[in-house]
Amino acid sequence: MRFLQLIKKFPYPPKDGESLLVSSFNKELKERVDKIDLLSFNTIKHHFDISKLPDDQNHYDEIHDVYLDNRIKWHEALFNIFSKTPYHISRFISQGFEDKLISVLSKNQYDFVLMESIYLAPYIPVIHKFSKAKIILRAHNIEHEIWERIAKNTSNIIKKTYIDYLANQLKTYELKHIGDADIIVTLTSRDLKKLRDNGIKTVAHVVPAGISIGNKINTAFVLRKPIQISFLGSLDWLPNLEGLKWFINNVWDNTGLKNSNTSLHIAGRNTPESIFSLENNNIKVHGEVRDSKEFLLSYPIMVVPLLSGGGMRLKILEAMALGRVIISTSIGFEGIDATDGKNILVANTAKEFQEKLQFCIKNPSKLKQISSNAKQLFEEKYETSKIVDDFLYRINAEI
């Protein structure tokens, strides 16, 4: 099989969920297919010098990139209100990308074009025109649902009204065009049901996210005192920033932990100054860390206070593989077959987060079992090699 992958940002370094998923997935996919090429936007926000890509991270036969200034420009966003194409999508419409896509398709024959997210949907007509390849659209999230949840959690009425409008505009576009692909792949059965309930009848499969950790890492669970807790997530993604601020204001600042020796360690790409300004004796802000695994292994407990978002959280899978104890909202671990009290701890309110944190402090022996169960669940269901085998089995049936 021969693949061309389209993605909206270059998938290296793998420090956010999407890049981690794509990088792990492609490493295994390359070993199983005849050809895999990449056409990626190289955005100003996540720009990477491809000449510096390490050999062991190059999972492609050919790499093509197109520079894109995808910064939000408010005058464009304002005028876009009158457009049928949502601003979320229009930021990724590029004549340069279309020209490069036509060139690549004209020079190569592919069996599949794998699109990573609805943001690449504007290029579906181009692919159909210049290639006989089947188009697979992998929906990492139901994108409009993320913005619906953000609007629901926004108190400022003007901002809420605007985000509601954007969410509705994106919903109309997403439900109209996601079915233009030949095959849809969702990460969760919940997301697929959401599409079916909205009338999407395109061939679709659920293939969860997976990652690879390696066997040389010591994942022994040790709970030392004072207890150290981590938060890890890209802080240029609004749901992560929203959830972290909520956690600090409603959980951390309202528990005895704030005045104890317990510490919260925050790490994330593009950490804003508003988060750095929160640093004190009990809160350490690390910014972007070199190695997410090393960071997670340093702290036995991880919190995932997501209030909005969708799809699957790759950082939870990574933390499970490393035997960390995770306290997450139900939204945070959507798509992961985990059970509260067995291999994860679930908290959906400030009170529940406070109770679960106290549980961790008072029950160190029980945390060791939760850690062991989390690693076992990851190995059984979310190791990348199994995920890629499942993906190829399903799409082979569509040839």
C-alpha positions as CSV (number, residue, x, y, z in Angstrom):
1,M,0.0,0.0,0.0
2,R,1.1,3.6,-0.8
3,F,0.1,6.5,1.5
4,L,0.2,10.2,1.2
5,Q,-0.4,11.9,4.6
6,L,-1.7,15.5,4.9
7,I,-1.4,17.3,8.2
8,K,-1.9,20.9,9.3
9,K,1.4,21.2,11.3
10,F,4.7,19.3,11.0
11,P,4.5,16.3,13.4
12,Y,7.9,16.9,15.1
13,P,8.8,17.4,17.9
14,P,6.1,15.1,19.3
15,K,5.3,17.3,22.2
16,D,1.5,17.7,21.8
17,G,-1.2,15.0,21.4
18,E,-1.6,15.2,17.7
19,S,2.1,15.1,16.9
20,L,2.6,12.3,19.4
21,L,-0.1,10.3,17.8
22,V,1.1,10.8,14.3
23,S,4.7,10.2,15.1
24,S,4.1,7.0,16.9
25,F,1.6,5.8,14.3
26,N,3.8,6.5,11.3
27,K,6.8,4.8,12.9
28,E,4.8,1.5,12.9
29,L,3.0,2.2,9.6
30,K,6.3,2.7,7.7
31,E,7.3,-0.9,8.6
32,R,4.1,-2.3,7.1
33,V,3.5,-0.4,3.9
34,D,5.3,0.2,0.6
35,K,5.4,4.0,0.7
36,I,4.4,6.8,3.0
37,D,4.9,10.4,1.9
38,L,4.1,13.6,3.9
39,L,2.7,16.9,2.8
40,S,2.6,19.2,5.8
41,F,1.9,22.8,6.6
42,N,5.0,24.3,8.4
43,T,3.3,27.0,10.4
44,I,4.7,30.1,11.9
45,K,3.3,28.9,15.2
46,H,4.9,25.4,15.2
47,H,7.7,25.9,12.7
48,F,10.4,23.2,12.4
49,D,13.6,23.1,10.2
50,I,13.0,19.8,8.5
51,S,16.8,19.5,7.7
52,K,17.2,18.9,11.5
53,L,14.8,16.0,11.7
54,P,16.6,13.1,13.4
55,D,17.0,10.0,11.3
56,D,15.2,7.9,13.8
57,Q,12.2,10.2,13.6
58,N,12.0,10.3,9.8
59,H,9.1,7.9,9.1
60,Y,8.6,9.0,5.4
61,D,9.9,8.2,2.0
62,E,9.3,11.9,0.9
63,I,8.6,15.0,2.9
64,H,7.0,18.1,1.4
65,D,6.2,21.2,3.5
66,V,4.5,24.5,2.8
67,Y,5.1,27.6,5.0
68,L,1.9,29.1,6.5
69,D,1.4,32.1,8.6
70,N,-1.6,30.8,10.6
71,R,-1.6,33.5,13.3
72,I,-5.1,34.7,14.2
73,K,-5.7,38.1,12.6
74,W,-8.7,39.7,14.2
75,H,-9.7,41.9,11.2
76,E,-9.8,38.7,9.1
77,A,-11.8,36.9,11.8
78,L,-14.3,39.7,11.9
79,F,-14.9,39.8,8.1
80,N,-15.1,36.0,8.1
81,I,-18.3,36.2,10.0
82,F,-20.0,36.8,6.7
83,S,-18.3,33.8,5.0
84,K,-19.7,30.2,4.7
85,T,-16.2,28.9,5.4
86,P,-15.4,29.1,9.1
87,Y,-12.3,31.1,10.2
88,H,-11.0,27.9,11.8
89,I,-10.9,26.3,8.3
90,S,-10.0,29.4,6.1
91,R,-6.8,29.9,8.0
92,F,-5.6,26.6,6.4
93,I,-6.6,27.4,2.8
94,S,-3.4,28.1,0.9
95,Q,-2.8,28.3,-2.9
96,G,0.8,27.2,-2.2
97,F,-0.4,24.1,-0.4
98,E,-2.8,23.3,-3.2
99,D,-0.1,23.7,-5.9
100,K,2.2,21.4,-4.0
101,L,-0.5,18.8,-3.5
102,I,-1.2,18.8,-7.2
103,S,2.5,18.4,-8.0
104,V,2.9,15.5,-5.5
105,L,-0.3,13.7,-6.8
106,S,0.8,14.2,-10.4
107,K,4.2,12.5,-9.8
108,N,3.1,9.7,-7.6
109,Q,0.4,7.0,-7.4
110,Y,-1.2,6.5,-4.0
111,D,-3.7,4.0,-2.7
112,F,-4.7,6.2,0.2
113,V,-4.5,9.9,1.2
114,L,-4.7,10.1,4.9
115,M,-6.0,13.5,6.1
116,E,-5.4,14.4,9.7
117,S,-8.5,16.4,10.7
118,I,-11.3,18.3,9.1
119,Y,-9.0,21.3,8.6
120,L,-7.7,19.6,5.4
121,A,-11.2,19.1,3.9
122,P,-10.9,22.0,1.5
123,Y,-8.4,19.9,-0.5
124,I,-10.7,16.9,-1.0
125,P,-11.9,18.1,-4.5
126,V,-8.3,18.5,-5.6
127,I,-7.4,15.0,-4.5
128,H,-10.4,13.5,-6.3
129,K,-9.4,15.5,-9.5
130,F,-5.8,14.4,-9.6
131,S,-5.7,11.0,-8.0
132,K,-7.7,7.8,-7.7
133,A,-6.6,7.3,-4.1
134,K,-9.2,6.7,-1.5
135,I,-9.3,9.6,1.0
136,I,-9.3,8.7,4.7
137,L,-10.1,11.5,7.1
138,R,-9.0,10.8,10.6
139,A,-11.1,12.9,12.9
140,H,-8.9,13.5,16.0
141,N,-11.9,15.3,17.6
142,I,-15.4,16.4,16.7
143,E,-14.0,19.9,16.2
144,H,-17.2,21.9,16.6
145,E,-18.0,20.2,19.9
146,I,-14.8,21.5,21.4
147,W,-16.0,25.1,20.7
148,E,-19.5,24.3,21.9
149,R,-18.0,23.2,25.3
150,I,-15.8,26.3,25.4
151,A,-18.8,28.6,24.8
152,K,-20.7,26.8,27.6
153,N,-17.9,27.4,30.0
154,T,-17.5,31.1,29.0
155,S,-19.0,33.6,31.4
156,N,-18.4,36.8,29.4
157,I,-21.6,37.2,27.4
158,I,-20.0,39.0,24.4
159,K,-17.2,36.4,24.2
160,K,-19.8,33.6,24.7
161,T,-22.0,34.9,21.9
162,Y,-19.0,35.1,19.5
163,I,-17.7,31.6,20.3
164,D,-21.3,30.2,20.0
165,Y,-21.4,31.7,16.5
166,L,-18.0,30.2,15.6
167,A,-19.1,26.8,16.9
168,N,-22.3,26.8,14.9
169,Q,-20.5,27.9,11.8
170,L,-17.9,25.2,12.2
171,K,-20.6,22.6,13.0
172,T,-22.3,23.4,9.7
173,Y,-19.1,23.1,7.7
174,E,-17.8,19.9,9.5
175,L,-21.1,18.0,9.1
176,K,-21.4,19.1,5.5
177,H,-17.8,18.1,4.4
178,I,-16.6,15.3,6.6
179,G,-18.6,12.9,4.5
180,D,-16.8,14.1,1.4
181,A,-14.0,11.7,2.4
182,D,-14.2,8.0,1.3
183,I,-13.5,6.7,4.8
184,I,-13.8,8.4,8.2
185,V,-11.7,7.2,11.1
186,T,-12.6,8.4,14.6
187,L,-10.6,7.8,17.7
188,T,-13.7,7.0,19.9
189,S,-17.0,5.2,19.4
190,R,-18.6,8.2,21.1
191,D,-17.3,10.5,18.3
192,L,-18.6,8.1,15.6
193,K,-22.0,8.0,17.2
194,K,-22.1,11.8,17.3
195,L,-21.4,11.8,13.5
196,R,-24.0,9.1,12.8
197,D,-26.6,10.9,15.0
198,N,-26.0,14.0,12.7
199,G,-26.7,12.0,9.6
200,I,-23.2,11.1,8.4
201,K,-23.5,7.8,6.5
202,T,-19.9,7.6,5.0
203,V,-18.0,4.4,5.7
204,A,-16.4,4.8,9.1
205,H,-14.3,2.9,11.6
206,V,-13.2,3.5,15.2
207,V,-9.5,3.1,15.6
208,P,-8.2,4.6,18.9
209,A,-5.1,6.5,19.4
210,G,-1.9,4.7,20.5
211,I,1.6,5.5,21.4
212,S,4.9,3.6,21.9
213,I,7.0,4.0,25.0
214,G,9.8,1.4,24.8
215,N,10.9,-1.2,27.2
216,K,14.0,0.5,28.7
217,I,12.2,3.0,31.0
218,N,11.9,2.4,34.7
219,T,8.3,3.0,35.5
220,A,8.3,1.9,39.1
221,F,5.7,3.8,41.1
222,V,7.1,5.6,44.2
223,L,5.1,8.0,46.3
224,R,7.4,10.2,48.3
225,K,6.5,12.9,50.6
226,P,5.9,15.8,50.1
227,I,3.7,14.7,47.2
228,Q,4.4,16.2,43.9
229,I,1.6,16.5,41.3
230,S,2.0,17.3,37.6
231,F,0.0,19.0,34.8
232,L,1.3,18.5,31.2
233,G,-0.4,19.8,28.1
234,S,0.1,22.3,25.2
235,L,-1.0,25.6,26.7
236,D,-1.6,27.2,23.3
237,W,-4.6,24.9,23.1
238,L,-7.5,26.7,24.7
239,P,-9.2,23.7,26.5
240,N,-5.9,22.9,28.3
241,L,-5.4,26.5,29.4
242,E,-9.0,26.8,30.4
243,G,-8.9,23.6,32.5
244,L,-5.6,24.5,34.2
245,K,-6.8,27.9,35.3
246,W,-10.0,26.4,36.6
247,F,-8.1,23.8,38.5
248,I,-5.8,26.4,40.2
249,N,-8.6,28.8,41.0
250,N,-11.2,26.3,42.1
251,V,-9.3,23.3,43.4
252,W,-5.7,24.2,44.3
253,D,-6.3,27.5,45.9
254,N,-9.2,26.2,47.9
255,T,-7.6,23.2,49.5
256,G,-5.1,22.7,52.3
257,L,-2.6,21.6,49.7
258,K,-1.9,25.3,48.8
259,N,-0.5,25.8,52.3
260,S,1.3,22.4,52.6
261,N,4.5,21.1,51.2
262,T,2.6,19.4,48.3
263,S,3.7,21.0,45.0
264,L,2.1,21.4,41.5
265,H,4.4,21.2,38.5
266,I,3.1,22.7,35.3
267,A,4.6,22.0,31.9
268,G,3.4,22.8,28.4
269,R,4.4,24.2,25.1
270,N,3.8,27.9,24.6
271,T,3.1,28.6,28.2
272,P,1.7,32.1,28.5
273,E,2.9,34.7,30.9
274,S,-0.4,34.5,32.8
275,I,0.6,31.0,33.9
276,F,4.3,31.8,34.7
277,S,3.0,34.6,36.9
278,L,1.3,32.0,39.2
279,E,4.6,30.5,40.3
280,N,5.1,30.4,44.1
281,N,6.4,28.0,46.7
282,N,3.8,25.4,45.8
283,I,3.5,25.9,42.1
284,K,6.5,25.4,39.8
285,V,6.0,26.4,36.1
286,H,8.5,24.6,33.9
287,G,7.3,25.9,30.5
288,E,8.1,23.6,27.5
289,V,10.1,20.5,28.7
290,R,12.6,18.6,26.6
291,D,11.3,15.2,27.4
292,S,7.6,14.6,28.4
293,K,8.4,11.1,29.7
294,E,11.1,12.3,31.9
295,F,8.8,15.0,33.3
296,L,5.9,12.6,33.9
297,L,8.2,10.1,35.6
298,S,9.4,12.8,38.1
299,Y,5.9,13.2,39.6
300,P,3.7,10.2,40.6
301,I,0.3,11.9,40.1
302,M,-1.0,13.8,37.1
303,V,-4.1,16.0,36.9
304,V,-6.2,16.4,33.7
305,P,-8.8,19.0,34.5
306,L,-10.3,19.3,31.0
307,L,-13.7,21.0,30.9
308,S,-14.0,21.0,27.1
309,G,-12.2,19.3,24.2
310,G,-12.8,16.0,22.5
311,G,-11.2,12.9,21.0
312,M,-8.5,11.2,23.1
313,R,-5.8,12.6,25.3
314,L,-2.5,11.2,24.3
315,K,-0.9,12.5,27.4
316,I,-3.2,10.3,29.5
317,L,-2.1,7.2,27.5
318,E,1.5,8.3,27.9
319,A,1.0,8.7,31.7
320,M,-0.7,5.3,31.9
321,A,2.1,3.6,30.0
322,L,4.5,5.1,32.6
323,G,2.4,4.0,35.5
324,R,1.4,7.4,36.7
325,V,-1.8,7.8,38.7
326,I,-4.1,10.1,36.8
327,I,-6.9,12.3,38.2
328,S,-9.1,13.4,35.2
329,T,-12.5,14.7,34.4
330,S,-14.7,12.4,32.3
331,I,-14.1,14.7,29.3
332,G,-10.4,14.2,29.8
333,F,-10.4,10.5,29.4
334,E,-13.1,10.2,26.7
335,G,-12.3,7.3,24.4
336,I,-10.1,5.5,27.0
337,D,-11.5,2.3,28.4
338,A,-10.6,3.2,32.0
339,T,-12.5,2.7,35.2
340,D,-12.7,5.0,38.2
341,G,-10.8,3.6,41.2
342,K,-9.2,0.8,39.1
343,N,-6.8,2.4,36.6
344,I,-7.7,6.0,36.8
345,L,-9.3,8.5,39.3
346,V,-12.3,10.5,38.0
347,A,-13.2,14.0,39.2
348,N,-15.7,16.3,37.5
349,T,-16.1,19.0,40.2
350,A,-13.8,21.0,42.4
351,K,-15.0,19.0,45.4
352,E,-14.3,15.7,43.7
353,F,-10.8,16.8,42.7
354,Q,-10.1,17.8,46.3
355,E,-11.4,14.4,47.5
356,K,-9.3,12.5,45.0
357,L,-6.2,14.4,45.9
358,Q,-6.8,13.7,49.6
359,F,-7.4,10.0,48.7
360,C,-4.0,9.9,47.0
361,I,-2.3,11.4,50.1
362,K,-3.9,9.0,52.5
363,N,-3.8,5.7,50.4
364,P,-0.3,5.2,49.0
365,S,-0.7,1.4,48.9
366,K,-3.8,1.7,46.8
367,L,-2.1,4.0,44.3
368,K,0.5,1.3,43.5
369,Q,-2.3,-1.0,42.4
370,I,-3.9,1.8,40.3
371,S,-0.5,2.4,38.7
372,S,-0.1,-1.2,37.9
373,N,-3.6,-1.5,36.4
374,A,-3.0,1.6,34.3
375,K,0.1,0.1,32.7
376,Q,-1.7,-3.2,32.1
377,L,-4.6,-1.4,30.4
378,F,-2.2,0.5,28.1
379,E,-0.3,-2.6,27.1
380,E,-3.5,-4.5,26.3
381,K,-5.3,-1.8,24.2
382,Y,-3.2,1.2,23.3
383,E,0.2,0.2,22.2
384,T,0.8,1.6,18.7
385,S,1.7,-1.7,16.9
386,K,-1.7,-3.1,17.8
387,I,-3.5,0.1,16.7
388,V,-1.7,0.2,13.3
389,D,-2.5,-3.5,12.6
390,D,-6.2,-2.8,13.4
391,F,-6.2,0.3,11.2
392,L,-4.7,-1.6,8.2
393,Y,-7.1,-4.5,8.7
394,R,-10.1,-2.1,8.6
395,I,-9.1,-0.1,5.5
396,N,-8.0,-3.1,3.6
397,A,-11.6,-4.3,3.7
398,E,-12.5,-1.1,1.8
399,I,-10.2,-1.6,-1.2
